[in-house]
């Protein structure tokens, strides 16, 4: 599993940019993402965006925030093999963005 993260506070600041500037940066990043996906698409099995977070505790549930933006399911020989293809990923165009990779294990 590959998780694409960016600090929620930074994303709030991003949304304050003038729309024209923000849209231009988003279009550039989308084009870079498309090219990256075409180069590595055989390994990518699924990618989806995340929505609003609800945190559940023993006391109930409530809206919450986290840094998770997207996730992918990627097939590779090892976490290190998968990490190698992500070292220059366009997601890093977002300030302070990170990508986390962890194996999915059967239960």
C-alpha positions as CSV (number, residue, x, y, z in Angstrom):
1,X,0.0,0.0,0.0
2,X,1.3,3.4,-0.9
3,X,0.0,6.5,0.9
4,X,0.4,10.0,-0.4
5,X,0.4,12.5,2.4
6,X,0.6,16.3,2.7
7,X,0.2,18.4,5.9
8,X,-3.4,19.5,6.2
9,X,-2.3,23.0,7.2
10,X,-0.2,23.3,4.1
11,X,-3.2,22.2,2.0
12,X,-5.3,25.0,3.6
13,X,-2.6,27.5,2.6
14,X,-2.5,26.0,-1.0
15,X,-6.2,26.7,-1.3
16,X,-5.7,30.4,-0.4
17,X,-3.5,30.9,-3.5
18,X,-5.1,32.8,-6.3
19,X,-7.2,30.4,-8.3
20,X,-5.4,31.0,-11.6
21,X,-2.0,30.3,-10.0
22,X,-3.2,27.3,-8.2
23,X,-4.9,25.8,-11.2
24,X,-1.8,26.2,-13.3
25,X,0.3,24.4,-10.7
26,X,-2.4,21.6,-10.4
27,X,-2.4,21.2,-14.2
28,X,1.4,20.9,-14.3
29,X,1.3,18.3,-11.5
30,X,-1.5,16.3,-13.2
31,X,0.6,16.2,-16.5
32,X,3.6,15.0,-14.6
33,X,1.5,12.4,-12.7
34,X,0.1,11.1,-15.9
35,X,3.6,10.7,-17.4
36,X,4.8,9.0,-14.2
37,X,1.8,6.6,-14.3
38,X,2.4,5.7,-17.9
39,X,6.0,4.8,-17.1
40,X,5.1,2.7,-14.0
41,X,1.5,1.7,-14.7
42,X,2.1,-2.0,-14.8
43,X,2.8,-2.0,-11.1
44,X,-0.1,0.2,-10.1
45,X,-3.2,-1.8,-9.4
46,X,-5.4,0.9,-7.9
47,X,-5.3,4.5,-7.0
48,X,-8.0,6.5,-5.2
49,X,-8.4,9.8,-3.4
50,X,-9.5,9.9,0.2
51,X,-12.4,12.0,1.5
52,X,-13.3,13.7,4.8
53,X,-12.2,11.8,7.8
54,X,-14.4,10.5,10.6
55,X,-12.4,9.3,13.7
56,X,-14.1,6.6,15.8
57,X,-13.1,6.0,19.4
58,X,-14.7,4.1,22.3
59,X,-16.5,7.4,23.0
60,X,-18.1,7.7,19.6
61,X,-17.2,9.3,16.3
62,X,-16.5,12.9,15.1
63,X,-15.0,14.7,12.1
64,X,-11.2,14.7,12.1
65,X,-8.3,15.8,9.9
66,X,-5.3,13.9,8.8
67,X,-2.6,14.2,6.1
68,X,-3.7,11.4,3.8
69,X,-4.7,12.5,0.3
70,X,-4.6,9.4,-1.9
71,X,-3.6,5.8,-1.7
72,X,-2.5,3.2,-4.3
73,X,-2.2,-0.5,-4.3
74,X,1.1,-1.4,-6.0
75,X,2.5,-4.8,-6.8
76,X,6.3,-5.2,-6.5
77,X,9.0,-7.6,-5.4
78,X,9.5,-5.8,-2.1
79,X,8.8,-2.5,-0.4
80,X,12.3,-1.4,-1.5
81,X,11.5,-2.1,-5.1
82,X,8.2,-0.2,-4.9
83,X,10.0,2.7,-3.1
84,X,12.5,3.0,-5.9
85,X,9.8,4.0,-8.5
86,X,8.5,6.6,-6.1
87,X,11.7,8.5,-5.5
88,X,11.0,11.2,-8.1
89,X,7.2,11.1,-7.9
90,X,5.3,14.3,-8.9
91,X,3.5,14.2,-5.4
92,X,6.7,15.8,-4.1
93,X,5.7,19.0,-6.0
94,X,3.5,19.7,-3.0
95,X,5.5,21.3,-0.2
96,X,6.3,19.0,2.7
97,X,4.6,16.1,0.9
98,X,5.6,12.5,1.8
99,X,4.9,9.0,0.5
100,X,4.7,6.0,2.8
101,X,4.9,2.4,1.6
102,X,4.0,-0.6,3.5
103,X,3.3,-4.3,2.6
104,X,-0.3,-5.6,2.7
105,X,-0.3,-8.8,4.6
106,X,-3.1,-11.4,4.5
107,X,-4.8,-11.9,7.8
